[in-house]
Amino acid sequence: MDFDNLFTQICHDLEEAGGVSEMSARFSTCTSDAQRISFIMATTAVGKRLQEPLELAKQEMCSPPKCQSLSASHRAEGNNHYQKKLNWKAISSYNRSVMVGEGESLALAYANRSAVFHDMSDWLHSLRDIQLALDQGYPKHLEHKLRERQGNCWQELGHVTQAFKSFNLAKELLASAGQQHKDKLISITSKIRKLGDVMEVTECMSNATSIEQEIIKKRRLAPELNRDRNILLPAASTSIELTDSVDRGRCLVATEDIHIGTTVIVEKAFASILLTEFKESHCHHCLHWTPGPVPCHRCSQVGFCSTVCRDEAWAAYHRSECGLTDVFRRTRVGNNGLLAVRTVLKTGRQKILMAEQQQECIDKVYDSSDYGTIHRLVGNTSRRSVADLFRRAVMAVYLTSLMQPDNDPDQVLAAAVLRLLQSYPCNAHEIGHLAVPLPGTSRRAHHPLQQFRLCEIGSAAMPVLSLINHSCDPNVVRVCYGDVIAIKVIRRIARGEELLDNYGYHYALHERSERQASLSKQYYFRCDCRPCQKDWPLYADSPRLANRPDLSRVVDRYVKLAWCDPDGPPEASEIAPLFVECLDAMETSVQLPVQDYSNAQEGLKHYFALSATLSRHLVV
């Protein structure tokens, strides 16, 4: 049930019963999240209103998670698209068929999807789907089709021995089927003859997992840090360190001069969530784009890029949320609420208790993989109103009740969720991927780079990134590689200078009054950066540099480049250093702000995004 509607009903019940003022006064005396949770759980009006939506949620969990008839319907739709050579539409339909299929229906969906990947020359994904189809019990009388396709893929990848074996299996299956496949038998015999006696020794990719490992190797991985890892801050390089400032709180500063383009932090999310609209195009676990998701064994609500991610997610948290994913989404508690739930499920009760007992102990090592770093993030509790805390406490009890089989919320987990509901609005980070237009019927299609746009696909808990303070003129930018974020420098940083991110309100796009108001409301601080002090004009009102035609030519060259899927424009990597040169030159010779500087910086940021995770699921 939508939480806003539920909370409105609870407030109405409390008003009807009277004594709201007295209840608010008592709630305001609670000094810890544990006390706030206990107060809510003891409030009869809350318990009564939660009962019905919790019962409905449990009924939904009991409904059949898979549906063979629906899988067949999606598969038929995919077949129709495939016959018309609408490959991406066919894949989309087959993806839906895979998500809800099981047994033979799942095997058929995998097999049909493998045919599309084969036609698109995506040999590895075709091989992976062939193996998954066979693992699911693909019909024996049709297996010769898969074996021949499998042989084609191995041959294209240069694995002659495995191609030879697959073609021979196809031949044996056809021979035992009788005369009706005589022509096909002749064709496969010819393929075997052409392979001849060429045999090579290669590492055998014998199952879906080993094939997936080859697929994963081809991903764009986050860059290496510019220096050795900081022992006390493992996600960062030795070029930066964590300090504690009276007026800035905990923050990151440079230990040396850092040049534009440098990678100083590479952090994997402690926990992350995928937005609902991307559940059929991105991995539920690592958030990478995937053309062909693998479903959960039990539910039909999530997809993974590989069986590897599926198994990791199951062990880490999905075992607890399986069948409830859509229920949580329909609560409409927002990204921060869903991320709080995922964090608690992934952490577990015991580690939460340990963090609670040690919350005053500041470890020397600030480790991104340690829940303690998440637990100690600032939640601005003292600045929140009683009404705000009451609402978040009710939300925490509701979400935690959904996690429990008996609808009885665990107070430790509920208190942890409440803590995160306060800290994540100020500390959670958006996961954004560059959306690449889908190609048409041909495999190669050209698209101007200006068609590409950053698209928010998820949200993540990044404790080290949360240490970076805001500026309306930042000197770093976040670049996402799935659920890993790299911090790259976009303005020279001097030794002792602080790293500064942008929290969504940039001087070139938002008036100072809007920035100040928005930052104060969400983050509880008044920005005092240089653009705010000097009230810099918006981009449109900034001057141009008449004496820098060289910069204009660089920007024009970049925006006119065309992307050729999947290879991309090689010229982009040649132009990127020119952006760095222009920015370096202007920082020492130009009075900012000027449009030319913004153009070069945006071009460099776009190039960074272009070199990271690309999501080819959107037509922009």
KOLGUMAR-925915 format. One record per residue (C-alpha): residue number from 0; residue in three letters; y, x, z. Coordinates in pm, whole numbers. Each point is the difference from the previous one (the first is absolute). Example, Ala and Ser with C-alpha at 12.3 -4.5 7.8 and 13.67 -1.06 7.14 Angstrom:
<tikes>
0,ala,-450,1230,780 $
1,ser,344,137,-66 $
</tikes>
This chain:
<tikes>
0,met,0,0,0 $
1,asp,354,114,-78 $
2,phe,128,161,321 $
3,asp,359,-124,-42 $
4,asn,-122,-361,-6 $
5,leu,-231,63,293 $
6,phe,276,161,206 $
7,thr,236,-289,-79 $
8,gln,-260,-242,135 $
9,ile,-45,209,316 $
10,cys,375,3,61 $
11,his,13,-377,-53 $
12,asp,-281,-50,255 $
13,leu,181,218,253 $
14,glu,323,-195,-46 $
15,glu,-185,-330,39 $
16,ala,-152,122,325 $
17,gly,339,120,127 $
18,gly,67,311,200 $
19,val,70,229,-299 $
20,ser,285,173,184 $
21,glu,-215,60,305 $
22,met,-286,133,-216 $
23,ser,236,234,-189 $
24,ala,131,131,329 $
25,arg,-352,74,123 $
26,phe,-101,161,-330 $
27,ser,307,225,12 $
28,thr,-129,152,326 $
29,cys,-305,143,-180 $
30,thr,48,376,-20 $
31,ser,-296,99,-218 $
32,asp,-178,-127,-309 $
33,ala,-313,-60,207 $
34,gln,198,-232,231 $
35,arg,152,-182,-296 $
36,ile,-345,-60,-147 $
37,ser,-135,-127,332 $
38,phe,296,-239,26 $
39,ile,-65,-144,-348 $
40,met,-373,-36,62 $
41,ala,74,-193,320 $
42,thr,236,-241,-180 $
43,thr,-192,-323,-61 $
44,ala,217,-117,-292 $
45,val,-81,317,-193 $
46,gly,-375,-24,61 $
47,lys,-15,-364,-112 $
48,arg,189,64,-323 $
49,leu,-212,304,-89 $
50,gln,-327,-186,38 $
51,glu,3,-192,-332 $
52,pro,99,284,-237 $
53,leu,-253,228,168 $
54,glu,-276,-258,-50 $
55,leu,96,-38,-366 $
56,ala,-8,377,-45 $
57,lys,-352,22,140 $
58,gln,-113,-283,-231 $
59,glu,138,190,-297 $
60,met,-196,308,106 $
61,cys,-318,-206,-6 $
62,ser,54,-113,-361 $
63,pro,-203,180,-274 $
64,pro,177,330,-77 $
65,lys,-152,34,-348 $
66,cys,-42,-255,-277 $
67,gln,-231,56,-297 $
68,ser,136,-292,-202 $
69,leu,358,121,40 $
70,ser,-111,352,-93 $
71,ala,-163,-138,-315 $
72,ser,317,-193,-87 $
73,his,218,312,29 $
74,arg,-257,196,-201 $
75,ala,8,-257,-281 $
76,glu,379,24,-3 $
77,gly,-30,378,-24 $
78,asn,-248,-29,-287 $
79,asn,249,-215,-189 $
80,his,277,258,45 $
81,tyr,-237,282,-95 $
82,gln,-99,-168,-325 $
83,lys,370,-18,-88 $
84,lys,36,372,90 $
85,leu,238,-84,286 $
86,asn,-147,277,209 $
87,trp,229,-4,304 $
88,lys,-21,-377,28 $
89,ala,-378,28,-22 $
90,ile,-5,260,278 $
91,ser,219,-222,218 $
92,ser,-246,-290,-41 $
93,tyr,-301,221,60 $
94,asn,169,138,313 $
95,arg,25,-353,138 $
96,ser,-364,-58,-94 $
97,val,-104,317,185 $
98,met,196,-96,312 $
99,val,-189,-329,51 $
100,gly,-334,94,-154 $
101,glu,-326,102,163 $
102,gly,-349,82,-123 $
103,glu,-49,-60,-373 $
104,ser,348,-149,-49 $
105,leu,153,319,142 $
106,ala,-228,217,-216 $
107,leu,103,-190,-315 $
108,ala,369,30,88 $
109,tyr,-33,376,51 $
110,ala,-188,34,-329 $
111,asn,256,-198,-200 $
112,arg,286,195,153 $
113,ser,-177,324,-91 $
114,ala,6,-110,-364 $
115,val,379,-33,6 $
116,phe,44,339,165 $
117,his,-234,145,-266 $
118,asp,213,-145,-279 $
119,met,313,142,171 $
120,ser,-164,347,16 $
121,asp,8,-9,380 $
122,trp,-340,161,20 $
123,leu,-13,64,375 $
124,his,90,-356,103 $
125,ser,-249,-132,-256 $
126,leu,-272,225,142 $
127,arg,82,-102,356 $
128,asp,-22,-372,-88 $
129,ile,-327,53,-189 $
130,gln,-152,163,307 $
131,leu,130,-275,230 $
132,ala,-141,-266,-236 $
133,leu,-341,169,10 $
134,asp,19,30,380 $
135,gln,67,-375,23 $
136,gly,-312,-90,-198 $
137,tyr,126,-38,-358 $
138,pro,-256,-205,-203 $
139,lys,-277,227,-132 $
140,his,-10,-162,-346 $
141,leu,366,96,-52 $
142,glu,-14,347,153 $
143,his,-32,176,-335 $
144,lys,364,-94,-73 $
145,leu,119,173,313 $
146,arg,-215,307,-58 $
147,glu,135,47,-352 $
148,arg,358,-43,127 $
149,gln,-80,243,278 $
150,gly,-124,253,-255 $
151,asn,319,-38,-206 $
152,cys,212,70,310 $
153,trp,-200,307,99 $
154,gln,20,131,-355 $
155,glu,377,-47,-14 $
156,leu,36,186,330 $
157,gly,-210,288,-133 $
158,his,-304,-61,222 $
159,val,-259,27,-277 $
160,thr,-307,12,222 $
161,gln,95,-319,184 $
162,ala,90,-167,-329 $
163,phe,-344,96,-133 $
164,lys,-168,-155,305 $
165,ser,200,-325,-25 $
166,phe,-70,-42,-372 $
167,asn,-371,61,61 $
168,leu,-1,-267,272 $
169,ala,168,-241,-242 $
170,lys,-261,87,-265 $
171,glu,-291,-66,238 $
172,leu,148,-334,107 $
173,leu,52,-107,-362 $
174,ala,-347,112,-104 $
175,ser,-159,-216,269 $
176,ala,214,-298,-104 $
177,gly,-167,-42,-339 $
178,gln,122,-24,-360 $
179,gln,316,-206,65 $
180,his,196,318,79 $
181,lys,-133,209,-290 $
182,asp,342,90,-145 $
183,lys,137,94,340 $
184,leu,-307,216,63 $
185,ile,60,186,-325 $
186,ser,365,56,97 $
187,ile,-84,145,340 $
188,thr,-278,218,-143 $
189,ser,259,141,-238 $
190,lys,234,79,293 $
191,ile,-282,182,180 $
192,arg,-81,199,-314 $
193,lys,362,106,-42 $
194,leu,9,132,353 $
195,gly,-286,227,-101 $
196,asp,-122,255,244 $
197,val,345,72,146 $
198,met,-45,3,373 $
199,glu,257,120,250 $
200,val,-5,56,373 $
201,thr,264,-215,172 $
202,glu,45,-150,341 $
203,cys,-172,-336,-19 $
204,met,211,-307,78 $
205,ser,-299,-213,92 $
206,asn,158,-289,187 $
207,ala,318,-206,27 $
208,thr,140,216,283 $
209,ser,-34,327,-192 $
210,ile,165,-157,-306 $
211,glu,280,-135,221 $
212,gln,62,348,136 $
213,glu,76,111,-355 $
214,ile,238,-296,-40 $
215,ile,177,90,325 $
216,lys,38,364,-113 $
217,lys,210,-122,-294 $
218,arg,254,-171,226 $
219,arg,346,143,48 $
220,leu,-11,156,342 $
221,ala,297,72,220 $
222,pro,147,349,-54 $
223,glu,-62,289,235 $
224,leu,256,81,269 $
225,asn,250,272,-89 $
226,arg,-107,213,298 $
227,asp,-287,20,249 $
228,arg,-55,-303,221 $
229,asn,204,-26,315 $
230,ile,-249,40,286 $
231,leu,194,-244,219 $
232,leu,70,-242,-286 $
233,pro,-310,12,-226 $
234,ala,135,-240,-266 $
235,ala,301,227,-59 $
236,ser,58,355,-113 $
237,thr,148,280,207 $
238,ser,328,-63,-183 $
239,ile,76,-278,248 $
240,glu,-42,-61,371 $
241,leu,25,-286,248 $
242,thr,293,7,238 $
243,asp,153,-237,254 $
244,ser,370,-74,-28 $
245,val,215,-183,256 $
246,asp,174,-214,-262 $
247,arg,-270,-8,-271 $
248,gly,-319,-20,208 $
249,arg,-312,165,-137 $
250,cys,70,130,-350 $
251,leu,-111,256,-258 $
252,val,215,299,-92 $
253,ala,-37,287,-247 $
254,thr,-107,342,128 $
255,glu,125,162,-323 $
256,asp,204,-87,-308 $
257,ile,-201,-248,-211 $
258,his,49,-42,-374 $
259,ile,1,-323,-202 $
260,gly,-348,-108,-111 $
261,thr,-179,156,299 $
262,thr,-286,-192,168 $
263,val,38,31,378 $
264,ile,-220,-284,134 $
265,val,-327,-150,-123 $
266,glu,-121,-277,232 $
267,lys,-295,-238,-27 $
268,ala,60,-341,151 $
269,phe,-151,-61,342 $
270,ala,-49,-359,-115 $
271,ser,108,-193,-308 $
272,ile,-16,-345,-155 $
273,leu,-1,-121,-359 $
274,leu,221,-291,-105 $
275,thr,-193,-314,-96 $
276,glu,100,-4,-367 $
277,phe,-164,339,-59 $
278,lys,-342,-68,152 $
279,glu,-168,-4,-346 $
280,ser,180,305,-137 $
281,his,26,244,294 $
282,cys,-238,139,259 $
283,his,8,-184,332 $
284,his,-61,332,178 $
285,cys,180,288,-177 $
286,leu,250,-217,-195 $
287,his,-62,182,-329 $
288,trp,14,-203,-319 $
289,thr,-347,-72,-135 $
290,pro,-89,-162,-334 $
291,gly,-335,-121,133 $
292,pro,-26,-85,371 $
293,val,-324,1,197 $
294,pro,-30,-301,236 $
295,cys,-90,-14,365 $
296,his,-373,-66,54 $
297,arg,76,-314,203 $
298,cys,342,-151,-72 $
299,ser,178,-70,-328 $
300,gln,350,70,131 $
301,val,38,374,-60 $
302,gly,-77,260,-264 $
303,phe,-37,377,14 $
304,cys,45,280,-251 $
305,ser,-349,129,80 $
306,thr,-306,-48,214 $
307,val,129,302,195 $
308,cys,317,-184,109 $
309,arg,-197,-319,59 $
310,asp,-234,175,242 $
311,glu,283,190,173 $
312,ala,198,-322,49 $
313,trp,-304,-181,137 $
314,ala,-62,268,259 $
315,ala,368,31,96 $
316,tyr,124,-361,21 $
317,his,-123,-242,-267 $
318,arg,-313,-82,199 $
319,ser,234,-173,249 $
320,glu,225,-175,-253 $
321,cys,-261,-93,-264 $
322,gly,42,-367,-89 $
323,leu,334,-17,183 $
324,thr,217,186,-252 $
325,asp,128,-315,-171 $
326,val,41,-171,337 $
327,phe,228,280,120 $
328,arg,197,-15,-325 $
329,arg,59,-373,35 $
330,thr,156,47,343 $
331,arg,303,139,-189 $
332,val,83,232,287 $
333,gly,135,254,-247 $
334,asn,-106,351,-86 $
335,asn,75,132,348 $
336,gly,-224,-261,164 $
337,leu,-289,74,-235 $
338,leu,49,374,42 $
339,ala,-6,-40,379 $
340,val,-335,-182,-25 $
341,arg,-146,265,-232 $
342,thr,119,279,232 $
343,val,-162,-159,306 $
344,leu,-327,-71,-182 $
345,lys,-15,355,-131 $
346,thr,84,156,337 $
347,gly,-227,-196,231 $
348,arg,43,-108,361 $
349,gln,-105,326,164 $
350,lys,250,220,-185 $
351,ile,276,-254,64 $
352,leu,-75,14,373 $
353,met,9,379,-9 $
354,ala,338,-2,-176 $
355,glu,135,-249,253 $
356,gln,-107,217,292 $
357,gln,150,311,-159 $
358,gln,314,-153,-150 $
359,glu,231,222,205 $
360,cys,-189,312,-101 $
361,ile,157,158,-309 $
362,asp,-257,218,-173 $
363,lys,113,330,-145 $
364,val,-167,-88,-331 $
365,tyr,144,-301,-185 $
366,asp,-313,-109,-189 $
367,ser,24,-282,-257 $
368,ser,-364,-94,51 $
369,asp,45,-55,376 $
370,tyr,76,-357,109 $
371,gly,212,144,282 $
372,thr,270,91,-255 $
373,ile,9,-364,-113 $
374,his,-7,-132,357 $
375,arg,309,202,95 $
376,leu,219,-119,-289 $
377,val,325,-160,115 $
378,gly,-3,-381,10 $
379,asn,356,-67,126 $
380,thr,-141,-239,258 $
381,ser,304,19,229 $
382,arg,228,-106,-285 $
383,arg,-203,-306,-95 $
384,ser,85,-348,120 $
385,val,-232,-202,224 $
386,ala,-56,-245,-287 $
387,asp,-96,283,-236 $
388,leu,-251,149,243 $
389,phe,-145,-345,81 $
390,arg,-59,-69,-371 $
391,arg,-165,339,-56 $
392,ala,-219,-45,308 $
393,val,-125,-337,-126 $
394,met,-66,158,-340 $
395,ala,-198,282,164 $
396,val,-218,-247,193 $
397,tyr,-58,-208,-317 $
398,leu,-98,300,-214 $
399,thr,-223,148,269 $
400,ser,-173,-337,53 $
401,leu,-89,-2,-370 $
402,met,-173,337,46 $
403,gln,-227,-127,279 $
404,pro,-318,-199,-73 $
405,asp,62,-230,298 $
406,asn,378,-44,-65 $
407,asp,66,161,339 $
408,pro,258,277,-56 $
409,asp,-66,341,148 $
410,gln,309,80,210 $
411,val,-15,373,-75 $
412,leu,-9,-60,-376 $
413,ala,265,-272,22 $
414,ala,236,230,192 $
415,ala,-55,271,-263 $
416,val,77,-247,-281 $
417,leu,318,-108,183 $
418,arg,107,362,36 $
419,leu,-49,59,-372 $
420,leu,179,-324,-93 $
421,gln,306,154,166 $
422,ser,-31,353,-141 $
423,tyr,-112,-64,-359 $
424,pro,319,-177,-118 $
425,cys,174,334,65 $
426,asn,-283,239,-82 $
427,ala,-240,-139,-264 $
428,his,36,133,-353 $
429,glu,-31,-166,-338 $
430,ile,-265,124,-241 $
431,gly,147,-10,-350 $
432,his,-162,87,-332 $
433,leu,160,31,-341 $
434,ala,-104,-303,-206 $
435,val,-110,100,-350 $
436,pro,-10,-268,-273 $
437,leu,-353,-88,-104 $
438,pro,-96,119,-348 $
439,gly,-71,-258,-266 $
440,thr,-324,-23,-193 $
441,ser,13,367,-96 $
442,arg,-74,271,255 $
443,arg,325,186,-61 $
444,ala,332,-177,34 $
445,his,353,134,24 $
446,his,248,-125,259 $
447,pro,349,131,82 $
448,leu,16,147,351 $
449,gln,284,-231,98 $
450,gln,-251,-288,-15 $
451,phe,-181,146,300 $
452,arg,99,-128,343 $
453,leu,-104,86,353 $
454,cys,-209,-284,138 $
455,glu,-78,-59,369 $
456,ile,-376,-37,32 $
457,gly,-54,48,372 $
458,ser,118,117,339 $
459,ala,-109,291,219 $
460,ala,33,156,343 $
461,met,127,356,-49 $
462,pro,84,152,342 $
463,val,145,328,-133 $
464,leu,214,-173,-263 $
465,ser,127,-225,279 $
466,leu,165,306,154 $
467,ile,238,33,-296 $
468,asn,337,-162,64 $
469,his,205,-199,-250 $
470,ser,289,97,-224 $
471,cys,170,-207,-270 $
472,asp,-4,326,-201 $
473,pro,-352,133,77 $
474,asn,-121,353,-68 $
475,val,-370,-92,-36 $
476,val,-199,-265,-184 $
477,arg,-343,-151,65 $
478,val,-260,26,-280 $
479,cys,-324,-201,39 $
480,tyr,-348,111,-103 $
481,gly,-206,-300,105 $
482,asp,36,-14,379 $
483,val,124,360,16 $
484,ile,375,65,-6 $
485,ala,160,330,-98 $
486,ile,354,78,107 $
487,lys,191,187,-271 $
488,val,350,146,30 $
489,ile,264,-147,-233 $
490,arg,307,175,146 $
491,arg,17,356,127 $
492,ile,-67,26,374 $
493,ala,143,291,196 $
494,arg,-176,164,294 $
495,gly,57,-210,312 $
496,glu,96,-308,-203 $
497,glu,-180,-328,65 $
498,leu,-235,-167,-249 $
499,leu,142,-342,-91 $
500,asp,-178,-291,-165 $
501,asn,144,-327,-127 $
502,tyr,-106,-322,174 $
503,gly,82,-222,-298 $
504,tyr,379,-4,11 $
505,his,157,257,-236 $
506,tyr,372,66,-38 $
507,ala,-25,-29,-381 $
508,leu,-145,-351,18 $
509,his,132,-163,320 $
510,glu,349,-32,145 $
511,arg,57,176,333 $
512,ser,42,-330,187 $
513,glu,-334,-126,-133 $
514,arg,-175,326,86 $
515,gln,139,10,351 $
516,ala,-87,-362,73 $
517,ser,-355,21,-140 $
518,leu,-86,330,169 $
519,ser,135,-123,334 $
520,lys,-198,-324,-19 $
521,gln,-337,156,-90 $
522,tyr,20,352,142 $
523,tyr,247,-36,288 $
524,phe,234,285,-92 $
525,arg,338,50,-166 $
526,cys,-18,242,-291 $
527,asp,247,286,11 $
528,cys,-103,191,-313 $
529,arg,255,156,-238 $
530,pro,15,-301,-242 $
531,cys,60,-230,297 $
532,gln,265,226,153 $
533,lys,187,36,-329 $
534,asp,-88,-346,-138 $
535,trp,-130,130,-331 $
536,pro,29,-240,-296 $
537,leu,-296,-169,-165 $
538,tyr,-159,165,-303 $
539,ala,188,-222,-246 $
540,asp,332,98,158 $
541,ser,-72,374,17 $
542,pro,159,237,-254 $
543,arg,-177,177,-286 $
544,leu,18,373,-70 $
545,ala,175,50,-330 $
546,asn,-81,372,-3 $
547,arg,-382,-30,34 $
548,pro,-135,-126,-336 $
549,asp,-312,215,60 $
550,leu,-105,-229,286 $
551,ser,47,-312,-210 $
552,arg,-225,147,-267 $
553,val,-275,75,255 $
554,val,8,-356,137 $
555,asp,5,-150,-351 $
556,arg,-299,212,-103 $
557,tyr,-197,-115,302 $
558,val,60,-374,-28 $
559,lys,-90,7,-372 $
560,leu,-343,152,66 $
561,ala,-297,-227,-73 $
562,trp,-311,-29,211 $
563,cys,-326,13,-189 $
564,asp,-269,-140,227 $
565,pro,-188,176,154 $
566,asp,141,343,-83 $
567,gly,370,-45,66 $
568,pro,293,190,-153 $
569,pro,-48,378,37 $
570,glu,375,45,-50 $
571,ala,66,-160,341 $
572,ser,-121,309,186 $
573,glu,227,212,-220 $
574,ile,308,-209,74 $
575,ala,-53,-25,380 $
576,pro,114,362,67 $
577,leu,319,-77,-194 $
578,phe,76,-280,246 $
579,val,-43,249,286 $
580,glu,236,246,-171 $
581,cys,265,-270,-48 $
582,leu,-26,-115,363 $
583,asp,20,357,129 $
584,ala,307,69,-210 $
585,met,183,-317,103 $
586,glu,-67,41,373 $
587,thr,217,314,4 $
588,ser,258,-89,-265 $
589,val,59,-376,5 $
590,gln,168,-234,245 $
591,leu,-254,-278,63 $
592,pro,-60,-279,-67 $
593,val,-17,2,-380 $
594,gln,-223,-202,-232 $
595,asp,-141,310,-165 $
596,tyr,-146,125,328 $
597,ser,-157,-339,68 $
598,asn,-146,-9,-353 $
599,ala,-161,342,38 $
600,gln,-138,-83,346 $
601,glu,-143,-333,-115 $
602,gly,-156,171,-301 $
603,leu,-169,255,227 $
604,lys,-123,-274,238 $
605,his,-140,-192,-297 $
606,tyr,-181,312,-120 $
607,phe,-155,49,345 $
608,ala,-126,-359,-5 $
609,leu,-129,52,-355 $
610,ser,-211,294,122 $
611,ala,-156,-205,283 $
612,thr,-215,-315,12 $
613,leu,55,-222,-301 $
614,ser,-94,-367,4 $
615,arg,-85,-116,-351 $
616,his,-59,-360,101 $
617,leu,350,-136,-58 $
618,val,177,-99,-316 $
619,val,356,101,82 $
</tikes>
